[in-house]
């Protein structure tokens, strides 16, 4: 019984807030979301990056900025012009 309660609480903490945040597709539109995803995949060093249009745009843009910051002088042009907004 206690385990079921713990699993339910964990699910509520992790899944419910994510579901409440609109996806990038919803807030920016499919074309812009696709550009963010392409940029994110181009620069993210993560093995499982958040480069998915179903994630919030802020999460994707933050990963783009992080990846661009790590690449510095070798970063793609979109990193230097900050076209992630």
Buried (B, 14 or more C-beta within 10 A) or exposed (E): EEEEEEEEEEEEEEEEEEEEBEBBBBEBEEEBBBBBBEBBBBBBEEEEBBBBBEBBBEBBBBBBBBBBEEBEEEBBEBBEEEEBE
